[in-house]
Amino acid sequence: MDRTSPDLARLMDAHLALIATDVERWLTLFADDAVVEFPYAPSLGGPARLEGIEAIRAYFAPITKHFQGLTFTNVQRSPSVDPTTGWMEVHGSATLQPGNIPYEQDYVMRMQVRDGRIVHYREYWNPLAAPRGTFESFAKEQA
């Protein structure tokens, strides 16, 4: 039985549809005090935690231009006992810019919602699947 709340299911679908295509619309899915976490990002020079909508915007607005044609396939959504928290497993494909570098990544995403908005988002991915130096150069752009 799928215990996923309608808000959570809607936000999961909207997240996948908007993250690579419209950052400003994607940001409307988040609460102002939302937290985004990337537990493995520090191994590539990225932040482990973003707190608040402005920090999330500052990180994602410039980085998304590097992920051209990002699409998600093999989406598997899994509810938790708490209907406001859910998990997704997805495969992402893109071309990284500059350089037209093929990018393939498997993600595990955890999302928690409150009052129709994302309040906590955690994304797990394999740092070894990223071409060496790619994310370090993204981080330098943001500095």
C-alpha positions as CSV (number, residue, x, y, z in Angstrom):
1,M,0.0,0.0,0.0
2,D,1.4,3.4,-1.0
3,R,1.3,5.7,2.0
4,T,2.8,8.6,0.1
5,S,0.8,11.8,0.7
6,P,-0.6,13.6,-2.4
7,D,1.6,16.6,-1.6
8,L,4.7,14.4,-1.4
9,A,3.9,12.5,-4.7
10,R,3.2,15.8,-6.5
11,L,6.4,17.4,-5.1
12,M,8.5,14.4,-6.1
13,D,7.2,14.5,-9.7
14,A,7.6,18.3,-9.9
15,H,11.2,18.1,-8.5
16,L,12.2,15.7,-11.3
17,A,10.5,17.7,-14.0
18,L,11.8,21.2,-12.9
19,I,15.3,20.8,-11.4
20,A,17.0,20.7,-14.8
21,T,14.7,23.0,-16.7
22,D,13.5,25.9,-14.6
23,V,15.3,26.6,-11.4
24,E,13.1,29.5,-10.3
25,R,9.9,27.3,-10.6
26,W,11.7,24.5,-8.9
27,L,12.6,26.7,-6.0
28,T,8.9,27.4,-5.4
29,L,8.6,23.8,-4.3
30,F,10.7,24.5,-1.3
31,A,9.8,26.2,2.1
32,D,11.9,29.3,2.8
33,D,13.7,27.5,5.6
34,A,14.3,24.3,3.6
35,V,17.5,22.3,3.9
36,V,19.2,20.5,1.0
37,E,22.0,18.0,1.7
38,F,24.6,16.2,-0.4
39,P,26.4,13.8,1.9
40,Y,29.1,12.9,-0.7
41,A,29.6,16.4,-2.3
42,P,32.5,17.4,0.0
43,S,34.7,14.7,-1.6
44,L,34.4,16.7,-4.8
45,G,34.8,20.2,-3.3
46,G,31.1,20.9,-3.0
47,P,28.9,21.8,0.0
48,A,27.4,19.1,2.2
49,R,24.5,21.3,3.3
50,L,22.5,24.3,2.0
51,E,20.2,26.1,4.5
52,G,17.4,28.3,3.3
53,I,16.0,29.2,-0.1
54,E,18.7,31.8,-0.9
55,A,21.5,29.3,-0.3
56,I,19.8,26.7,-2.4
57,R,19.3,29.3,-5.2
58,A,22.9,30.5,-5.1
59,Y,24.1,26.9,-5.5
60,F,21.7,25.7,-8.1
61,A,21.2,28.7,-10.4
62,P,24.7,28.6,-11.8
63,I,25.3,24.9,-11.6
64,T,22.3,23.8,-13.7
65,K,23.7,25.5,-16.9
66,H,26.4,22.8,-16.8
67,F,24.0,19.9,-16.9
68,Q,22.6,20.1,-20.4
69,G,19.7,17.8,-21.3
70,L,19.5,16.3,-17.8
71,T,16.8,13.6,-17.8
72,F,15.7,11.1,-15.2
73,T,14.7,7.5,-16.0
74,N,14.0,4.3,-14.0
75,V,12.2,6.3,-11.4
76,Q,11.2,4.2,-8.4
77,R,9.3,6.0,-5.6
78,S,9.2,4.4,-2.1
79,P,7.1,5.8,0.7
80,S,8.1,5.6,4.3
81,V,6.0,4.9,7.4
82,D,5.7,8.7,7.7
83,P,3.5,9.9,4.8
84,T,5.4,13.2,4.7
85,T,8.7,11.5,3.9
86,G,9.6,9.5,0.8
87,W,12.5,8.1,-1.2
88,M,13.2,8.0,-4.9
89,E,15.8,6.1,-6.9
90,V,16.5,7.5,-10.3
91,H,19.0,7.4,-13.1
92,G,20.2,10.7,-14.5
93,S,21.8,11.4,-17.9
94,A,23.2,14.7,-19.1
95,T,26.0,16.3,-21.0
96,L,28.3,18.3,-18.9
97,Q,29.5,21.7,-20.1
98,P,31.9,22.9,-21.0
99,G,33.4,20.0,-22.9
100,N,30.3,18.0,-23.9
101,I,31.2,15.3,-21.3
102,P,28.7,12.4,-21.1
103,Y,27.4,12.1,-17.5
104,E,25.5,9.1,-16.1
105,Q,24.5,8.9,-12.5
106,D,22.3,6.9,-10.2
107,Y,20.7,8.9,-7.4
108,V,18.9,8.1,-4.2
109,M,16.8,11.1,-3.1
110,R,15.0,11.5,0.3
111,M,12.3,14.2,0.5
112,Q,10.4,15.5,3.5
113,V,7.4,17.8,3.1
114,R,5.4,20.1,5.3
115,D,2.4,22.2,4.3
116,G,2.8,21.4,0.6
117,R,6.5,22.4,0.4
118,I,9.8,20.5,0.5
119,V,11.5,21.2,3.9
120,H,14.3,18.7,3.7
121,Y,15.9,17.1,0.6
122,R,18.9,14.8,0.7
123,E,20.5,13.5,-2.4
124,Y,23.0,10.6,-2.5
125,W,25.1,10.0,-5.6
126,N,28.4,8.4,-6.6
127,P,31.3,10.9,-6.6
128,L,33.3,8.4,-8.8
129,A,30.8,8.8,-11.6
130,A,31.6,12.5,-11.9
131,P,34.5,13.4,-14.3
132,R,37.6,14.4,-12.2
133,G,37.7,18.2,-11.6
134,T,34.2,18.9,-12.8
135,F,32.5,19.8,-9.6
136,E,35.6,21.6,-8.3
137,S,35.4,24.0,-11.3
138,F,31.6,24.5,-10.6
139,A,32.5,25.4,-7.0
140,K,35.1,28.0,-8.1
141,E,32.5,29.7,-10.3
142,Q,30.2,30.1,-7.3
143,A,32.9,31.6,-5.1
